[in-house]
Amino acid sequence: MKPAACIFDLDGVIVETAHYHYKAWKKLADTLNIPFSKKENESLKGVSRKKSLQKILALDDRNISEKRFQKLMDQKNEWYQDYIATLTPRDILEGVPEFLEALKNRNIKLGIGSSSKNASYIMDYIQLNDLFDVVIDGTKVEKTKPDPEIFLKGAEALGVQPSECVVFEDAAAGVQAAKAGGMKCVGVGSEDILGDADIVIDTFKGLTPEKLFSKLNT
């Protein structure tokens, strides 16, 4: 198949920001004296800020007020924004710019479908806005992945049918969202985690649209 559009998750697909999320959540958990490691952080990938904090608090059966909960979310986001402010185009994952340019040259529409409410900042820092036709992020949806809302809104904004889209995701929740929306999905990362995707790649380096689409057709 040659899709009419490709929709990319941002964190872990276009640019690696997962370690910044981890650093911010780890710092927050430490202030709460809740043990938190990279193992627990795995379950937060592709999950909203609210659900992530709920998961961290559940590690210690911690109950807090709604006001305190909001303050903790704001604090985590403040730390995270400080970390990502250091991003530059050099932080774009290897092979991504070349692959995006190849898609554009084949008149394939491009979109971002990220649960992050900081997607616009990240896109500014890595200077990729000009390549994408739409950016749908956490500020534009009510439901988070694995609900397909973010990808369905992306398809609608791009003016294509869900069945004409290919989604690129690095999180299990994102793969589930793409499949629930009736889209083909390319997992970017570990097949152990992303096995429900139509195909899984470990890098964009050397990947061409033709190679990818032929794999999707098999």
C-alpha positions as CSV (number, residue, x, y, z in Angstrom):
1,M,0.0,0.0,0.0
2,K,1.0,3.6,-0.5
3,P,-0.7,5.5,2.2
4,A,-2.2,9.0,1.7
5,A,-0.8,10.1,5.1
6,C,1.7,9.1,7.8
7,I,1.1,10.1,11.4
8,F,4.0,10.0,13.8
9,D,4.1,9.9,17.6
10,L,6.8,12.4,18.7
11,D,8.5,11.1,21.9
12,G,10.6,8.1,21.1
13,V,9.9,8.2,17.4
14,I,11.0,11.6,16.1
15,V,13.1,12.6,19.0
16,E,14.1,10.8,22.2
17,T,12.6,12.5,25.2
18,A,11.6,9.5,27.3
19,H,14.7,10.0,29.5
20,Y,13.6,13.6,30.3
21,H,10.2,12.3,31.3
22,Y,11.9,9.7,33.5
23,K,14.2,12.3,35.1
24,A,11.2,14.6,35.9
25,W,9.0,11.7,37.2
26,K,12.0,10.3,39.2
27,K,12.6,13.7,40.8
28,L,9.0,14.0,41.7
29,A,8.8,10.5,43.1
30,D,11.9,11.2,45.2
31,T,10.2,14.2,46.8
32,L,7.4,11.9,47.8
33,N,9.7,9.2,49.0
34,I,8.1,6.7,46.5
35,P,10.6,4.2,45.0
36,F,10.6,4.7,41.3
37,S,13.0,3.2,38.7
38,K,13.2,2.8,34.9
39,K,11.3,-0.4,35.3
40,E,8.2,1.4,36.7
41,N,8.8,4.2,34.1
42,E,8.1,1.7,31.2
43,S,4.4,1.6,32.1
44,L,4.2,5.4,31.7
45,K,5.2,5.5,28.0
46,G,2.4,6.9,25.9
47,V,0.3,7.6,29.0
48,S,-1.1,11.0,29.9
49,R,0.4,13.1,32.7
50,K,-2.6,12.5,34.9
51,K,-2.6,8.8,34.5
52,S,1.2,8.7,35.0
53,L,0.9,10.4,38.3
54,Q,-1.9,8.1,39.3
55,K,0.3,5.1,38.6
56,I,3.2,6.5,40.6
57,L,1.0,7.2,43.6
58,A,-0.5,3.7,43.3
59,L,3.0,2.3,43.8
60,D,2.8,3.5,47.4
61,D,-1.0,3.4,47.8
62,R,-0.8,7.1,48.3
63,N,-3.9,9.3,48.5
64,I,-3.7,13.0,48.1
65,S,-6.0,15.9,47.6
66,E,-7.1,17.1,44.2
67,K,-5.3,20.4,44.8
68,R,-2.0,18.7,45.7
69,F,-2.4,16.3,42.8
70,Q,-2.6,19.3,40.4
71,K,0.4,20.9,42.0
72,L,2.5,17.8,41.5
73,M,1.5,17.5,37.9
74,D,2.5,21.2,37.3
75,Q,5.8,20.6,39.1
76,K,6.7,17.6,37.0
77,N,5.8,19.5,33.8
78,E,7.9,22.5,34.9
79,W,11.0,20.2,35.4
80,Y,10.3,18.4,32.1
81,Q,10.1,21.7,30.2
82,D,13.4,22.8,31.7
83,Y,15.0,19.6,30.4
84,I,13.5,19.7,26.9
85,A,14.5,23.3,26.4
86,T,18.0,22.0,25.7
87,L,16.8,20.1,22.6
88,T,18.1,21.0,19.1
89,P,17.8,19.5,15.6
90,R,20.8,17.4,16.5
91,D,18.6,15.4,18.9
92,I,16.3,14.1,16.0
93,L,16.7,10.4,15.8
94,E,19.0,9.0,13.1
95,G,17.4,8.6,9.7
96,V,14.2,10.5,10.6
97,P,14.8,13.7,8.6
98,E,15.7,11.7,5.4
99,F,12.7,9.5,5.8
100,L,10.3,12.4,6.3
101,E,11.8,14.2,3.3
102,A,11.3,11.1,1.2
103,L,7.7,10.9,2.2
104,K,7.1,14.5,1.4
105,N,8.7,14.0,-2.0
106,R,6.1,11.3,-2.7
107,N,3.2,13.7,-1.8
108,I,2.4,11.8,1.3
109,K,0.8,14.0,4.0
110,L,2.5,14.1,7.4
111,G,1.1,14.6,10.9
112,I,2.1,14.4,14.5
113,G,-0.1,12.5,16.9
114,S,1.4,13.0,20.4
115,S,-0.2,12.7,23.8
116,S,2.3,15.3,25.0
117,K,1.0,18.7,25.9
118,N,4.5,20.0,25.2
119,A,4.6,18.8,21.5
120,S,4.6,22.4,20.1
121,Y,7.6,23.3,22.2
122,I,9.5,20.2,21.1
123,M,8.7,20.8,17.5
124,D,10.0,24.4,17.8
125,Y,13.2,23.2,19.5
126,I,14.0,20.6,16.8
127,Q,12.8,22.8,13.9
128,L,10.7,20.3,12.1
129,N,7.4,22.2,11.9
130,D,7.8,23.0,8.2
131,L,7.7,19.3,7.3
132,F,4.4,18.5,9.0
133,D,0.9,19.4,7.8
134,V,-0.8,19.0,11.2
135,V,0.2,18.6,14.8
136,I,-2.4,16.9,17.1
137,D,-1.3,16.8,20.7
138,G,-2.6,16.4,24.2
139,T,-4.1,19.9,24.2
140,K,-6.5,19.0,21.3
141,V,-8.0,15.7,22.6
142,E,-10.1,14.6,25.5
143,K,-9.1,10.9,25.5
144,T,-5.6,9.6,25.6
145,K,-4.1,6.5,24.0
146,P,-5.0,3.7,23.8
147,D,-8.2,5.5,22.7
148,P,-7.8,6.3,19.0
149,E,-9.1,9.9,19.2
150,I,-5.7,11.5,18.6
151,F,-5.1,9.6,15.4
152,L,-8.7,9.9,14.2
153,K,-8.4,13.7,14.6
154,G,-5.1,13.6,12.8
155,A,-6.6,11.8,9.8
156,E,-9.6,14.2,9.8
157,A,-7.3,17.2,9.9
158,L,-5.2,15.7,7.0
159,G,-8.4,15.1,5.0
160,V,-7.9,11.4,4.6
161,Q,-9.6,8.2,5.7
162,P,-8.2,6.2,8.7
163,S,-7.6,3.3,6.4
164,E,-5.3,5.5,4.3
165,C,-3.0,6.2,7.2
166,V,0.1,4.6,8.6
167,V,0.9,5.4,12.2
168,F,4.5,5.2,13.7
169,E,4.5,4.4,17.4
170,D,7.0,3.4,20.1
171,A,4.5,2.6,22.9
172,A,2.1,-0.3,23.3
173,A,-0.8,2.1,24.1
174,G,-0.1,4.0,20.9
175,V,-0.1,0.8,18.8
176,Q,-3.5,-0.1,20.3
177,A,-4.8,3.3,19.5
178,A,-3.7,3.1,15.9
179,K,-5.2,-0.4,15.4
180,A,-8.4,0.7,17.2
181,G,-8.7,3.6,14.7
182,G,-8.5,1.2,11.7
183,M,-5.0,2.3,10.7
184,K,-1.8,0.4,9.8
185,C,0.9,0.7,12.5
186,V,4.6,0.6,12.4
187,G,6.2,-0.1,15.8
188,V,9.5,1.7,16.4
189,G,11.5,-0.1,19.0
190,S,11.3,-3.5,20.6
191,E,9.1,-6.3,19.1
192,D,8.6,-7.7,22.6
193,I,6.7,-4.5,23.5
194,L,5.3,-3.6,20.1
195,G,4.3,-7.0,18.8
196,D,0.7,-6.0,18.0
197,A,2.0,-3.5,15.3
198,D,1.8,-4.6,11.7
199,I,5.6,-4.5,11.5
200,V,8.3,-3.4,13.9
201,I,11.5,-1.5,12.9
202,D,14.4,-0.6,15.2
203,T,15.6,2.5,13.3
204,F,14.8,4.8,10.4
205,K,18.4,4.7,9.2
206,G,18.5,3.5,5.6
207,L,14.7,3.0,5.5
208,T,12.9,4.1,2.3
209,P,9.2,4.5,1.8
210,E,9.3,1.7,-0.8
211,K,11.0,-0.7,1.6
212,L,8.5,0.1,4.3
213,F,5.3,-0.1,2.2
214,S,6.4,-3.4,0.6
215,K,6.7,-4.9,4.1
216,L,3.2,-3.6,5.1
217,N,1.8,-5.3,2.0
218,T,3.2,-8.7,2.9
